[in-house]
């Protein structure tokens, strides 16, 4: 690393670095953090990793955290509060190395009010306890911001529903009870196992009753979900997958009750407890798979918690309290939370999340501003015309929500199959009971009835989907592809049409290719053009200055910017102009046709040509598109103009590319494809794709940072893995094949078991053993085969 790198964050310090005690820094922010750590004698932060710091391009205005002084906000963020001691957990995306962990866990050295801090590096979460008499919640957040660790606190954090957490706790409690019963019953069964039969005498009776007593909480608490689900569905005339499980549980329980109470034997407490424990573990395995990723995000994930209202006096208010007619102050890089009218200032609004158009839009006083735009210029004042819940962006999120589970999904098919299978098993069991009652005895008939019900329970069938798709989801996650639920994998195998967004999906955000078209520029002329571009905040000027960041920098004199037209300055005695053709050309007709996304240059009145600003496409994109094109219908929808059409012709047919598409256009286009009978996969990266996402069969969000905001979708794909996209679809198809193979194994087990049970050659004990063995074998098969397929396809 060169000597011109920032001591704190490692970024290039540029031509004019900030210096302190002989050390170079890229900005005053990095210098401030370094000085703070130095004054607190925390230089050990830099010992863990060279230049570990985070560079904050622009620190948030600290007044934006005034809402953290409100009691209702504190109550929702605090995990614990008593006698001035509070505990809170923040999500901090910038945590990236051991130095980050060390600094955050030693935050008490920067402020004595912090008593304890712990970092969950994988989830990028920071749990901190602090004394509110010494440091308030707002001051704590501002301290984190000052050292460049900005917590991500969104509106959804405050309105998060705890129902999921409660359900997780309930399931864990039930697994705990089942595990306790299973362990104790197996312990009490050891004398019987070693004795080779039933235990005679009072000691045996005592153990049998003790084990039987433990089955009550096992069946009626741990197994209650299956019993209630089966009962509710039966009342509605529906036979679902929980019914055979419930019948199997009740059959084991009632036969055990009969044997223990009549003194005939121990029953099947051991088989029942083992069966229930492993069944619940399989359910937990499915529910816990990648729960850390929030797929059902709506606009609340993206919107701030509070905004600054200026109705007479300036105050921080919660977003939910914003009313029509309120005047709001929106600073640079802040989001416009509601549909509004611009009252004061000049707005340069970035609508890339809303429209897909990458270039900010210039707005003047009286212009309408849509919610979801980000102000990229100075502070502006707006007047709210619609409340947040009624804004255009919110309506786009809420319209045409698709069902999570299709009526043709594998789960519903399994439910229908298991329903018919269950009815058939019940009929066979009753028929066998009647036949053996007539031919032999009640005892033989009861054994046949119980054996048939137990051995034919399609538990392996029920476990095939969660374990196969659960394993597939885990493998996908290891490869940077995060699936919402098992049903998404199945839908992914049925798609025949793929629709791509361009900006941020096929292209790399905030990266451009810049080429100069025209007369040959001398090095000093290029440097003068770049020096002028550096003075402007316009995104096209930023693209030029960023692309040519290593050229010599000249001093500019008399810098002038004409809004929406161009910029001018005198540099080294020469008049340099950059901007639109009609501005730079100074009214002369040079027979030059204006090009899209271009910045024209003239020096001393002489037209030199123009800088062509092009998108930078993701690596491997052509190979991915050509591979998919041979199997699927591909479309391109873009909110940008058609300036990139020539570059995309090698990948997409002309009649499959559509530009200047608004969010409603994208949504309608996908809906039309669905009406034609196509199964559509929609890929995108912004809010502008939300409507199309909701109408698609599979909604895939491409994200350069998977923890950052993404629209409500079915999956998140790490953008760096986009070149493997076609392999993910192939692996999903292979996973579905594994499920079908496991179905065949399950049916094979049941057919063989039924044959032995109905003929009276299978005791309930053996049936109870075969039932979990069949389930375990299916689980092992699906896990092993899925792993093999993943290793082969996702190399």
C-alpha positions in Angstrom: 0.0 0.0 0.0 1.5 3.4 -0.9 2.4 6.1 1.6 -0.5 8.2 0.4 -3.1 5.9 2.0 -5.2 7.0 4.9 -3.8 5.8 8.3 -7.3 5.1 9.5 -9.3 3.5 6.6 -6.6 2.9 3.9 -8.3 5.0 1.2 -6.3 7.1 -1.2 -5.8 10.5 0.4 -5.8 12.3 -3.0 -3.7 15.3 -4.0 -4.4 17.3 -0.8 -4.4 14.9 2.2 -5.3 15.9 5.7 -2.2 15.7 7.9 -1.7 15.4 11.7 1.6 14.6 13.5 3.1 13.5 10.2 0.3 11.0 9.4 -2.0 11.3 6.4 -5.8 11.0 6.4 -8.3 11.1 3.5 -10.7 13.3 5.3 -11.4 15.1 8.6 -13.7 12.4 9.7 -10.9 9.7 9.7 -8.6 12.2 11.5 -11.2 12.9 14.2 -11.7 9.1 14.9 -7.9 8.7 15.0 -7.5 11.6 17.4 -10.3 10.3 19.6 -8.7 6.8 19.8 -5.3 8.4 20.4 -6.5 10.7 23.2 -8.3 7.7 24.8 -5.1 5.6 24.5 -6.9 3.0 22.3 -4.2 2.7 19.6 -4.5 -1.0 20.0 -7.4 -0.8 17.6 -4.9 -0.5 14.8 -2.9 -3.5 16.0 -5.5 -6.1 15.0 -5.5 -5.2 11.3 -3.6 -2.6 9.3 -5.8 0.4 8.4 -9.0 -1.3 9.7 -11.2 1.8 9.9 -14.4 2.6 8.1 -14.5 5.7 5.9 -17.8 7.6 6.2 -18.2 9.6 3.0 -20.7 11.9 4.7 -21.6 11.9 8.4 -25.3 12.1 9.2 -26.5 15.3 10.6 -26.6 14.6 14.4 -29.9 16.3 14.8 -31.5 13.5 12.9 -31.2 11.3 16.0 -33.3 13.7 18.1 -36.1 11.2 17.9 -34.1 8.9 20.2 -34.9 11.2 23.1 -38.6 10.3 22.8 -39.8 7.8 25.4 -42.0 5.8 23.0 -39.0 5.2 20.8 -36.8 4.2 23.7 -39.4 1.8 25.0 -39.5 0.0 21.7 -35.7 -0.2 21.3 -34.8 -1.2 24.8 -34.5 -4.9 25.4 -34.0 -4.2 29.1 -34.4 -1.1 31.3 -34.3 -0.9 35.1 -33.0 1.8 37.4 -31.2 3.7 34.7 -29.4 0.6 33.2 -30.5 -0.1 29.6 -29.7 -2.8 27.1 -30.2 -2.4 23.3 -29.0 -4.3 20.2 -28.1 -2.4 17.0 -27.5 -3.7 13.5 -24.3 -2.1 12.2 -23.5 -3.0 8.6 -20.0 -1.6 8.7 -18.6 -4.2 11.2 -16.0 -6.0 9.0 -12.9 -7.1 11.0 -11.4 -8.0 14.3 -10.5 -4.3 15.0 -14.2 -3.4 14.7 -15.1 -6.1 17.3 -12.3 -4.9 19.7 -13.3 -1.2 19.5 -17.0 -1.8 20.0 -16.4 -4.2 22.9 -14.2 -1.6 24.5 -16.5 1.3 24.0 -16.4 2.0 27.7 -12.9 3.5 27.2 -14.5 6.2 25.1 -17.4 6.8 27.5 -17.7 5.5 31.1 -21.5 5.2 30.7 -21.1 2.1 28.6 -20.8 -0.9 30.8 -20.7 -3.8 28.4 -20.6 -4.4 24.7 -20.7 -7.7 22.6 -20.6 -8.1 18.8 -22.3 -10.9 16.8 -19.9 -10.7 13.9 -21.9 -13.0 11.5 -25.2 -11.0 11.9 -23.3 -7.7 12.3 -25.2 -7.0 15.5 -23.9 -5.0 18.5 -25.5 -5.6 22.0 -24.6 -2.9 24.5 -25.5 -2.1 28.1 -25.2 1.4 29.3 -26.1 3.8 32.2 -28.7 6.3 31.0 -27.7 8.6 33.9 -24.3 9.1 32.2 -25.0 8.6 28.5 -28.5 8.7 26.8 -29.6 6.4 24.0 -29.2 9.3 21.6 -25.7 10.1 22.8 -24.7 6.5 22.5 -25.9 6.4 18.9 -24.1 9.7 18.2 -20.9 8.3 19.7 -21.1 5.2 17.4 -21.7 7.6 14.4 -18.7 9.7 15.4 -16.4 6.7 15.2 -18.0 5.7 11.8 -20.1 2.8 13.1 -23.6 4.0 12.0 -26.5 1.8 13.4 -29.2 0.9 10.9 -32.4 2.0 12.7 -35.4 1.9 10.5 -39.1 2.3 11.0 -39.6 -1.4 10.8 -37.4 -1.9 13.8 -40.0 0.0 15.9 -43.0 -1.8 14.4 -41.5 -5.3 14.3 -44.0 -8.0 15.2 -42.8 -10.2 18.0 -45.1 -13.0 17.0 -42.3 -14.9 15.2 -40.1 -14.8 18.2 -42.9 -16.0 20.4 -43.6 -18.9 18.1 -39.9 -19.8 18.1 -39.9 -19.9 21.9 -43.0 -22.0 22.0 -41.4 -24.5 19.6 -38.2 -24.6 21.6 -40.2 -25.2 24.8 -42.0 -28.1 23.1 -38.7 -29.6 21.9 -37.3 -29.2 25.4 -40.2 -31.1 26.9 -40.0 -33.8 24.2 -36.2 -34.2 24.8 -36.7 -34.4 28.5 -39.4 -37.1 28.2 -37.4 -39.0 25.5 -34.2 -39.1 27.7 -36.0 -40.2 30.8 -38.2 -42.8 29.1 -35.1 -44.3 27.4 -33.3 -44.4 30.8 -36.3 -46.1 32.5 -36.5 -48.6 29.6 -32.9 -49.8 30.1 -33.8 -52.6 32.6 -36.4 -53.9 30.1 -33.9 -53.9 27.3 -31.2 -55.7 29.3 -33.7 -58.1 30.7 -34.9 -59.1 27.2 -38.6 -58.7 28.0 -41.1 -57.2 30.4 -40.1 -56.5 34.0 -42.1 -58.5 36.4 -43.2 -57.3 39.8 -44.0 -53.9 41.4 -40.8 -52.3 40.2 -41.7 -53.0 36.6 -45.2 -51.7 37.2 -43.8 -48.5 38.8 -41.5 -47.9 35.8 -44.3 -48.5 33.3 -46.6 -46.0 35.0 -43.8 -43.5 35.3 -43.1 -43.7 31.6 -46.8 -43.6 30.8 -47.2 -40.4 33.0 -44.5 -38.7 31.0 -46.3 -39.3 27.7 -49.1 -36.9 28.7 -47.1 -33.7 28.4 -45.4 -35.2 25.4 -48.6 -35.9 23.5 -50.8 -33.1 24.6 -48.2 -30.3 24.9 -45.3 -31.1 22.5 -47.6 -32.8 20.0 -50.5 -30.3 20.4 -49.8 -28.5 17.1 -50.3 -31.7 15.1 -53.4 -32.7 17.0 -55.0 -29.2 16.8 -54.1 -28.8 13.1 -55.5 -32.2 12.2 -58.7 -31.6 14.2 -59.3 -28.1 12.7 -58.8 -29.4 9.2 -61.1 -32.3 9.7 -63.8 -30.0 11.0 -63.5 -28.1 7.6 -63.6 -31.4 5.7 -59.9 -31.3 4.8 -57.4 -34.1 5.3 -53.9 -32.7 5.5 -50.4 -34.0 6.2 -50.8 -33.5 10.0 -53.7 -36.1 10.2 -51.6 -39.2 9.7 -49.0 -38.0 12.2 -51.8 -37.2 14.7 -53.3 -40.7 14.2 -49.9 -42.3 14.6 -49.3 -40.4 17.9 -52.8 -41.1 19.2 -52.5 -44.8 18.2 -49.3 -45.2 20.1 -50.7 -43.3 23.1 -53.9 -45.2 23.4 -52.3 -48.7 22.9 -49.8 -47.7 25.5 -52.6 -46.6 27.8 -54.4 -49.9 27.3 -51.4 -52.0 28.0 -50.2 -50.1 31.0 -53.6 -49.7 32.7 -54.6 -53.4 32.1 -51.1 -54.5 33.2 -50.4 -56.3 29.9 -47.0 -54.6 29.3 -45.1 -51.3 29.0 -46.7 -50.1 25.8 -44.7 -47.9 23.4 -43.7 -44.9 25.5 -40.1 -45.2 24.2 -41.1 -45.2 20.5 -43.6 -42.4 21.0 -41.2 -40.1 22.8 -38.4 -40.8 20.2 -40.8 -40.3 17.3 -42.1 -37.0 18.7 -38.7 -35.6 19.6 -37.2 -36.2 16.2 -40.3 -35.0 14.4 -40.1 -31.6 16.3 -36.4 -31.3 15.6 -37.2 -31.6 11.9 -39.8 -28.9 12.2 -37.3 -26.6 14.0 -34.7 -27.3 11.4 -37.0 -26.0 8.7 -38.2 -22.9 10.6 -34.7 -21.8 11.6 -33.1 -22.0 8.1 -31.8 -18.5 7.3 -34.3 -16.7 9.5 -31.8 -13.8 10.0 -32.6 -12.5 6.5 -35.7 -10.3 6.3 -37.4 -11.1 3.0 -40.8 -9.6 3.8 -39.6 -6.1 3.9 -41.8 -3.2 2.9 -41.3 0.5 2.6 -40.9 0.7 6.4 -37.5 -1.0 6.1 -36.3 1.8 3.9 -37.9 4.8 5.5 -36.4 6.7 8.5 -38.0 6.5 11.9 -38.2 10.3 12.3 -38.1 13.4 10.2 -37.6 17.1 10.9 -40.7 19.2 10.9 -40.5 23.0 10.6 -44.1 24.1 11.3 -43.0 27.4 12.9 -40.2 25.8 15.0 -37.8 23.0 14.1 -38.6 19.7 15.8 -38.0 16.0 15.3 -41.2 13.9 14.9 -41.9 10.2 14.3 -42.7 9.4 10.7 -46.1 8.0 11.8 -47.0 11.5 13.1 -46.4 13.2 9.8 -49.7 14.8 8.6 -50.9 16.3 5.3 -49.8 19.9 5.2 -46.7 19.5 7.4 -43.5 21.3 6.4 -40.5 19.0 6.5 -36.8 19.8 6.3 -34.9 17.4 4.1 -31.1 17.5 4.2 -28.5 16.1 1.8 -28.8 12.3 1.4 -32.1 12.2 3.3 -35.1 10.4 2.0 -38.4 12.1 1.0 -40.9 10.2 3.2 -44.2 11.3 1.7 -45.5 12.7 -1.6 -44.8 16.4 -1.3 -44.4 19.8 -3.1 -41.1 21.6 -3.0 -41.4 24.9 -1.1 -37.9 26.1 -0.7 -34.5 25.3 -2.2 -33.4 23.5 -5.3 -33.9 19.7 -5.2 -31.7 17.2 -7.1 -33.7 14.0 -6.4 -32.3 10.6 -6.8 -35.2 8.4 -7.8 -33.1 5.3 -8.7 -35.0 3.2 -6.0 -38.3 4.3 -7.3 -38.0 4.7 -11.1 -34.8 2.9 -11.9 -33.4 6.0 -13.7 -29.8 6.4 -12.5 -29.5 10.2 -13.0 -31.0 12.5 -10.3 -33.8 14.8 -11.4 -33.7 18.5 -11.0 -36.8 19.9 -9.2 -37.7 23.6 -8.6 -40.0 25.4 -6.3 -43.6 24.2 -6.7 -42.6 20.9 -8.3 -44.1 17.6 -7.1 -41.8 15.2 -5.3 -42.7 11.5 -4.9 -42.0 9.6 -1.7 -38.9 7.4 -1.9 -36.6 9.9 -3.6 -33.3 10.9 -2.0 -32.2 14.6 -1.9 -28.6 14.8 -3.2 -28.1 18.6 -3.0 -28.5 21.1 -0.2 -31.3 21.3 2.4 -34.8 21.7 1.0 -38.2 22.4 2.6 -41.2 20.4 1.4 -44.9 20.4 2.1 -46.6 17.0 2.6 -49.5 16.4 0.3 -50.3 12.8 1.3 -49.6 10.9 4.5 -47.0 8.3 4.4 -49.5 5.4 4.2 -51.2 7.0 1.2 -48.1 7.9 -0.8 -47.5 6.6 -4.3 -44.6 4.4 -3.2 -46.6 2.8 -0.4 -49.5 2.0 -2.8 -47.0 0.4 -5.2 -45.8 -1.9 -2.4 -49.3 -2.9 -1.3 -51.0 -3.6 -4.6 -51.5 -7.0 -6.1 -49.8 -9.1 -3.4 -49.3 -12.7 -4.7 -50.1 -15.7 -2.7 -47.2 -17.4 -0.9 -48.2 -20.9 -1.8 -49.6 -21.9 -5.2 -52.4 -24.4 -5.4 -50.1 -26.5 -7.5 -47.2 -26.4 -5.0 -45.5 -29.6 -4.0 -46.7 -29.1 -0.4 -50.3 -29.0 -1.4 -49.9 -32.0 -3.7 -48.3 -33.9 -0.7 -51.3 -32.9 1.4 -53.7 -34.2 -1.2 -51.7 -37.4 -1.6 -51.4 -37.9 2.2 -55.1 -37.3 2.6 -56.0 -40.0 0.2 -53.3 -42.2 1.6 -54.6 -41.7 5.1 -58.1 -42.6 4.1 -56.8 -45.7 2.4 -54.7 -46.7 5.5 -57.7 -46.2 7.8 -59.8 -48.4 5.6 -57.1 -51.1 5.4 -56.6 -50.9 9.2 -60.3 -51.3 9.9 -60.6 -54.1 7.3 -57.7 -55.9 8.8 -59.1 -55.4 12.3 -62.5 -56.9 11.2 -60.9 -59.8 9.4 -58.6 -60.7 12.3 -61.4 -60.3 14.8 -63.4 -62.8 12.8 -60.5 -65.2 12.1 -58.6 -65.0 15.4 -59.1 -62.9 18.5 -59.5 -59.3 19.7 -55.9 -59.1 20.7 -54.7 -60.1 17.3 -57.1 -57.7 15.6 -55.9 -54.9 17.9 -52.3 -55.6 17.1 -53.0 -55.6 13.4 -55.0 -52.3 13.6 -52.2 -50.6 15.6 -49.4 -52.0 13.5 -51.0 -50.8 10.3 -51.7 -47.3 11.6 -48.2 -46.9 13.0 -46.1 -48.4 10.1 -48.2 -46.7 7.4 -47.9 -43.2 8.9 -46.3 -41.1 6.0 -43.9 -39.3 8.3 -41.0 -39.9 5.9 -43.2 -38.2 3.2 -43.7 -35.3 5.5 -40.0 -34.9 6.2 -38.9 -35.2 2.6 -39.7 -31.6 1.7 -38.3 -29.8 4.7 -35.1 -31.8 4.9 -34.4 -31.7 1.1 -35.2 -28.1 0.6 -33.8 -27.2 4.0 -30.5 -28.7 2.9 -30.8 -27.0 -0.5 -31.5 -23.6 1.2 -28.4 -24.0 3.3 -26.2 -24.9 0.3 -27.7 -22.0 -1.6 -26.8 -19.7 1.4 -23.3 -20.9 1.4 -23.1 -19.9 -2.2 -24.6 -16.4 -1.7 -28.1 -17.2 -2.8 -30.7 -16.7 0.0 -34.1 -18.4 -0.4 -37.2 -17.2 1.5 -38.8 -20.6 1.9 -39.0 -24.1 0.4 -41.9 -23.2 -1.9 -39.6 -20.8 -3.8 -37.3 -23.6 -4.8 -40.2 -25.5 -6.3 -41.5 -22.4 -8.2 -37.9 -21.8 -9.4 -38.0 -25.1 -11.3 -41.1 -24.2 -13.2 -40.1 -20.8 -14.7 -39.9 -20.4 -18.5 -39.4 -16.6 -18.7 -36.9 -14.3 -17.0 -37.2 -10.6 -16.9 -34.2 -8.5 -16.0 -34.0 -5.0 -14.7 -30.9 -3.1 -16.0 -29.8 -0.5 -13.5 -28.1 -2.1 -10.5 -28.9 -5.6 -11.8 -27.0 -6.1 -15.0 -24.9 -3.0 -14.3 -22.7 -2.3 -11.3 -24.2 0.6 -9.3 -22.1 3.8 -9.0 -19.6 2.5 -11.5 -19.2 3.8 -15.0 -17.1 3.4 -18.1 -16.1 6.8 -19.5 -14.7 7.3 -23.0 -13.9 10.6 -24.9 -15.2 10.9 -28.4 -13.9 13.7 -30.7 -10.5 15.4 -31.2 -7.4 14.0 -29.5 -7.0 15.6 -26.1 -3.6 16.6 -24.8 -2.9 15.4 -21.2 -3.2 19.0 -19.9 -6.6 19.5 -21.6 -7.9 16.3 -20.1 -6.7 17.4 -16.7 -8.4 20.8 -17.1 -11.7 19.1 -18.0 -11.5 16.7 -15.0 -10.5 19.6 -12.7 -13.7 21.4 -13.7 -15.8 18.3 -13.3 -14.5 17.9 -9.7 -16.2 21.2 -8.8 -19.7 19.9 -9.6 -22.0 17.5 -7.6 -23.8 16.4 -10.8 -23.6 12.6 -11.2 -22.2 12.8 -14.7 -19.5 15.2 -13.5 -18.8 12.8 -10.6 -18.5 9.9 -13.1 -15.9 11.8 -15.1 -13.9 12.9 -12.0 -14.0 9.4 -10.5 -13.0 7.7 -13.7 -10.0 10.0 -14.2 -9.1 10.3 -10.5 -5.3 10.0 -11.2 -4.8 13.0 -13.5 -3.2 16.3 -12.5 -5.5 18.8 -10.7 -5.6 22.4 -11.8 -6.9 25.4 -9.8 -10.2 26.7 -11.2 -11.1 30.4 -11.3 -14.6 31.9 -11.5 -16.4 28.6 -11.3 -20.0 29.0 -12.6 -22.8 26.4 -12.8 -25.9 26.9 -14.9 -28.6 24.5 -13.5 -29.5 21.7 -15.9 -27.1 23.0 -18.6 -23.5 22.9 -17.7 -20.5 24.4 -15.8 -17.8 26.9 -16.7 -14.4 28.0 -15.3 -11.1 29.6 -16.3 -8.3 27.2 -15.8 -4.7 28.1 -16.4 -5.8 31.0 -18.6 -8.2 29.0 -20.8 -12.0 29.0 -20.7 -13.3 25.5 -20.1 -16.9 24.4 -20.5 -18.6 21.1 -19.7 -22.3 20.3 -20.1 -25.1 19.9 -22.6 -24.4 20.3 -26.3 -26.5 23.5 -26.7 -24.6 25.1 -23.7 -21.1 24.1 -24.7 -21.6 24.7 -28.5 -22.6 28.3 -27.7 -25.4 28.3 -30.3 -23.3 27.3 -33.3 -24.4 24.4 -35.5 -21.5 22.0 -35.8 -23.7 19.2 -37.1 -23.1 17.2 -34.0 -26.0 15.0 -32.8 -26.5 15.1 -29.1 -25.7 11.7 -27.5 -27.5 10.2 -24.5 -25.5 10.3 -21.2 -22.8 12.5 -22.7 -21.0 15.6 -21.4 -19.6 17.9 -24.1 -16.3 19.8 -23.7 -15.0 23.1 -25.3 -11.8 24.9 -24.5 -11.5 28.6 -25.4 -14.6 28.3 -27.5 -13.4 25.3 -29.5 -15.5 22.2 -29.4 -13.3 19.2 -28.5 -15.9 16.4 -28.4 -17.8 14.7 -25.6 -17.3 12.3 -22.7 -19.5 9.3 -23.2 -20.8 7.9 -19.9 -21.6 4.2 -20.2 -22.7 1.6 -17.7 -20.2 -0.9 -16.3 -21.7 -4.3 -16.5 -21.2 -7.1 -14.0 -18.4 -9.6 -14.8 -19.6 -12.7 -16.5 -22.9 -11.2 -17.5 -22.7 -12.2 -21.2 -22.0 -15.8 -20.4 -25.0 -15.9 -18.0 -27.4 -14.3 -20.4 -26.3 -16.5 -23.4 -26.6 -19.7 -21.2 -30.1 -18.7 -20.0 -31.2 -17.6 -23.5 -31.0 -21.2 -24.8 -33.5 -22.4 -22.2 -35.7 -19.4 -21.3 -37.4 -16.4 -22.9 -35.5 -13.3 -21.7 -36.7 -9.7 -21.5 -35.1 -6.5 -20.4 -37.0 -3.7 -18.6 -35.2 -0.5 -17.7 -36.2 2.8 -16.3 -33.2 4.4 -18.1 -33.2 5.7 -21.6 -32.0 3.6 -24.5 -28.4 4.9 -24.5 -27.2 1.4 -23.7 -29.2 -0.4 -26.3 -26.3 -1.0 -28.7 -24.2 -2.6 -25.9 -27.1 -4.9 -25.0 -27.9 -6.2 -28.5 -25.5 -9.0 -28.1 -27.5 -10.3 -25.2 -31.1 -9.4 -25.8 -33.2 -9.3 -29.0 -34.5 -5.9 -30.0 -38.1 -6.8 -29.5 -37.3 -8.1 -26.0 -35.8 -4.8 -24.7 -37.9 -2.0 -23.2 -36.6 1.3 -21.9 -38.1 4.3 -20.1 -40.2 1.9 -18.1 -42.0 3.3 -15.0 -42.8 1.1 -12.0 -46.4 0.7 -13.2 -45.2 -0.3 -16.7 -42.9 -3.0 -15.2 -45.7 -4.4 -13.1 -48.2 -4.4 -16.0 -45.6 -6.1 -18.3 -45.0 -9.0 -15.9 -48.8 -9.3 -15.3 -49.3 -9.6 -19.1 -46.7 -12.3 -19.3 -48.5 -14.2 -16.5 -51.8 -13.9 -18.4 -50.2 -15.5 -21.4 -49.5 -18.6 -19.2 -45.8 -17.9 -18.6 -44.0 -18.7 -15.4 -42.0 -15.5 -14.7 -38.8 -14.9 -12.7 -38.3 -11.2 -12.1 -34.8 -9.8 -11.1 -34.3 -6.3 -9.8 -32.6 -4.3 -7.1 -34.9 -1.4 -6.2 -38.2 -0.2 -5.0 -39.2 0.5 -8.6 -39.3 -3.3 -9.1 -41.7 -3.9 -6.1 -44.9 -4.0 -8.3 -43.3 -6.4 -10.8 -42.0 -8.5 -7.9 -45.4 -9.0 -6.5 -46.8 -10.1 -9.9 -44.0 -12.5 -10.7 -43.8 -16.2 -9.8 -40.3 -15.8 -8.4 -38.9 -12.4 -7.3 -35.1 -12.3 -7.1 -33.4 -9.3 -5.6 -29.8 -8.7 -6.6 -27.8 -7.0 -3.8 -24.2 -5.8 -3.6 -24.8 -6.0 0.2 -27.3 -8.6 1.1 -28.0 -6.9 4.5 -29.0 -3.6 2.9 -32.5 -2.8 1.8 -34.0 -4.8 -1.0 -37.6 -5.0 -2.2 -40.0 -7.6 -0.9 -39.0 -10.7 -2.8 -38.6 -14.4 -2.7 -34.8 -14.5 -2.7 -31.7 -12.4 -2.4 -28.6 -13.1 -4.6 -25.2 -11.8 -3.7 -24.3 -9.7 -6.7 -20.7 -11.0 -6.7 -22.2 -14.5 -7.5 -24.4 -13.4 -10.4 -22.2 -15.4 -12.8 -23.5 -18.6 -11.2 -27.2 -17.7 -11.7 -28.0 -20.4 -14.2 -26.3 -23.0 -12.0 -28.6 -22.0 -9.1 -31.7 -22.8 -11.2 -30.2 -26.1 -12.3 -29.5 -27.0 -8.6 -33.1 -26.1 -7.7 -34.3 -28.5 -10.4 -32.0 -31.3 -9.0 -33.4 -30.7 -5.5 -36.9 -31.2 -6.8 -35.7 -34.5 -8.3 -34.3 -35.6 -4.9 -37.7 -34.9 -3.3 -39.5 -37.1 -5.8 -36.9 -39.8 -5.2 -37.5 -39.6 -1.5 -41.3 -39.9 -2.1 -40.7 -43.2 -3.9 -38.6 -44.5 -0.9 -41.3 -43.4 1.5 -44.0 -45.2 -0.5 -41.8 -48.3 -0.8 -41.4 -48.4 3.0 -45.1 -48.1 3.5 -46.0 -50.7 0.9 -43.6 -53.3 2.4 -44.6 -52.4 6.0 -48.4 -52.6 5.2 -47.9 -56.0 3.7 -46.3 -57.4 6.8 -48.7 -55.6 9.2 -52.0 -56.6 7.5 -50.8 -60.3 7.4 -50.2 -60.2 11.2 -46.5 -60.7 10.9 -45.5 -57.3 12.3 -45.9 -56.4 15.9 -46.5 -52.8 17.0 -43.0 -52.8 18.6 -41.4 -53.5 15.3 -43.8 -51.1 13.5 -42.8 -48.4 16.0 -39.1 -49.1 15.2 -39.6 -49.1 11.5 -41.5 -45.8 11.5 -38.6 -43.7 12.8 -36.1 -45.8 10.9 -37.9 -45.0 7.6 -38.0 -41.3 8.5 -34.3 -41.3 9.4 -33.3 -43.1 6.3 -35.3 -40.6 4.1 -33.7 -37.7 6.0 -30.2 -39.2 5.5 -30.9 -39.9 1.8 -32.2 -36.4 1.1 -29.4 -34.6 3.0 -26.7 -36.8 1.4 -28.1 -36.6 -2.2 -28.7 -32.8 -1.9 -25.1 -32.3 -0.7 -23.8 -34.4 -3.6 -25.8 -32.5 -6.2 -24.7 -29.2 -4.7 -21.0 -30.2 -4.8 -21.4 -31.3 -8.4 -23.4 -28.4 -9.8 -22.2 -25.4 -7.6 -18.5 -26.0 -7.9 
